[in-house]
Amino acid sequence: MQHNTETKIWNATLYLRLSRDDGDKEESNSITGQRELLRDFIRTRPELREYAVRIDDGFTGSNFERPSFKKMLEDVKAGRTNCIIAVTSPAGSKAQRKPEPSAGRFSAPMRRMDMSKTRRTKIIFW
């Protein structure tokens, strides 16, 4: 009996969001920090490939009326991405310790979403 030793490759979308403004900068410092943290994470995992970065800077997390979030779900449903990686709290608070990602934990609004077309999608919250 042969064992398949091939590693599954995940096409990962990095999802970044911050609901408050960061002055008049084009991109908030927290968004920049989140991007760096998640890119460092995928660099150490050969099974993860960055497909896209979706950013909703200045949008609330209390609903899904966010353009990049909607685009990310379109990508999942179309099969272009099969892994979503997101930071669960501001990146600055994670800088003092080595974070450990967790897979499959959804916030209450995410649990209420119709995820029927995303069952083969890996979701990692950092």
N, C-alpha and C positions, 0 to 999 in steps of 0.2 A: 504494500500500500504506500503510495507516494504522498508526501505532505506538501502542500502548497506553501512555499516560504516567501512568496511574493507579498510585498507590503502594499496595502491599499494606499493610493495617493488621494488626498483630500484637496479639492480646489477651494481654498478658504477665502471668504470675504471677511475683512476686518470691519466691524461696525463701530463707529465712534459717535458719541453724542454728548452734548453739554447743553443744559437748558438756560444758562444765564450768559449775558453778554460779557465780553472781556475787553471793554473799552472800544476803541475804534479800529482795533487790529483786524486784519483780514481773516485770521484764524486764531482762536483762543489758545493760550498756553497749555491748557488742559488737553485739548484735542491733539496738539503736537506731542504731548507726553504720552497720551493713550496710544497714538500711532507708533511711537518709538518702543513702548513696552510690548505691544503685540507683535511688532516686527522682530524684536529680540526673541520673543517666544517662538515664533515659527522658524527662525533661523536655526534653532537647536533641535528641531523636529523634522527629520527628512521626509516624513510622510505628509507634511503640510506644504502646499504651494499657494502663494498669494495670487488669488484671482483678481480681487478688486478691493478697494477701500471705499466704503460708503460713509459719508459724514453728514450728520444733522447737528450743526453747531447753532445753538440758540433755540432749539425746539424742545418742547416739554416732553417728558417721558410718560405722561399720564394718558396719552392716547396714541394712535398710530397715524395721525395726520402729519407725517414726516416724509418728505420727498425721497430721501435716500433709503429710508426704511422700506418704502413701497417698492423702490427699484430693486433692493436686495431680495425681497420676496418674489418679484418677477424673475430674477435670476435663479432662485431656488426652483420655482415651478417649471422654468424652462430647462432645468438641468445644467445650467452653466456653472453653478456653485453647489457644493454639497457639504460645506462646512461654514459655520458662522462663528466668529470669535469676537467677543465683546468684553469690555471692562465693566464690572458691576458697580464700581465706585470711582471717584476721581483718582486719576493716576498718581497724583502727588502723594496721596495717603499710602500708596503701596511702595513708595520708593525706599522706605526704611526697612522693609523686610522682604524676604524672598517669597513671592506669591506662588501659590499652588492653584492651578486651574481646576475647575470642576466641570463635568459634562452633564448636560441634560437638566439642569435646574432652571426652571422658568419663573419669571416674575408673574404675579397674578394676571396682569393684562395679557401676557404672552400665552398663559395657559388657556385663556378664553378664546384665543385665535383659532381659526380653522387650520389646523396643521396637517390635514389629511394628505396634502400633496408634498409634505416635507418629511415624511417618515424616514427616508433614507438620508437625512441631513444630520450631520453631527453638529451639535451646538456646544460651544465651550464658553463659559463665563469665567472671567479672570477676576 
